[in-house]
Amino acid sequence: MAKESTQNLTCDLDRRASLKGEVERQFIHLFTGITLILLIRAAGDMALPLLLFLLALYVTSSVAIILDKLPLRLSTFLCRWGRPSKQNIPLKGTIMLLCGITLSFLLFPEEIVYASIAIVAFGDSIATAVGVLVGRHKLPYSKEKTVEGTVSGIVAAFLPSLLFVTPVQALIGAAGGMLLESIIGLQTIRELNSQIIFKFFFNDNFLIPLFSGLLMYIVGLYN
C-alpha cells in the first residue's frame, strides 16, 4: 500500500512539474512576442536587419547547443524555450517564429506584422496554457486541442490586435490563426508532408503570423 502511495505521489509531482514547465514556456513565448514588437518598432528602418540578426543568432545558438559548445547553464536556460520531448532541434520554436515574422515583414504592411505577432504571442500562449490547465472538452477533430483553449486563444489574440488593425481585421486574423493552431498538430495533416523540409516548416510559430497576416491583408483590401 505504501509503495502504491509513493507511485501515485510521484505521478502527481511529475504532472505538476510538467504543467509548471508548460506554463513557464508559454510565458516565455508571450514575453518573446511582446519584446519583438517593441524591438521592431524601435528599430524603424533597421527592423529587417535586426530580424535577420536575431534569426542568425538563434540558429547559431541552436547549432552550438547541438554540438555541446555552450556552457551547461546557458544551454539549459535556452532549452527552456522548447519542449525537449517534442523537438530534437533546440530553440526551433523561436527560430520558426522569427522566420514567420521576417517573411510577414517582407509581405505585409507594418501594422499587420505587429498584429500577427500579437496573435501568435498572446493567442498561442493563452490557448495552450488554458487548454493544459483547465481544458476539458476536446475539439471534434483533435485529440489534443480543447474548446476552452481555442476560444480563449481567439479572445486573447483579438484584444491586443486591436492596437494595430481594425476590429474586423483583428477578429478575422485572430480566429483564423487560432483555428490553424488547433489543427496544426493533427497527424493526418503531418502525413501529407512527405518532404522533410515541409515537415520542418509545418509549425504554428511559423505559419500563424503568415496566415493571420494574409487574412488581415485581404480584409484590409476590401475596407
PyMOL commands that set and color helices and strands:
alter all, ss='L'
color gray80, all
select helices_A, chain A and resi 2-66+72-79+92-107+110-133+147-161+167-183+187-190+196-201+204-221
alter helices_A, ss='H'
color red, helices_A
deselect
rebuild
show_as cartoon
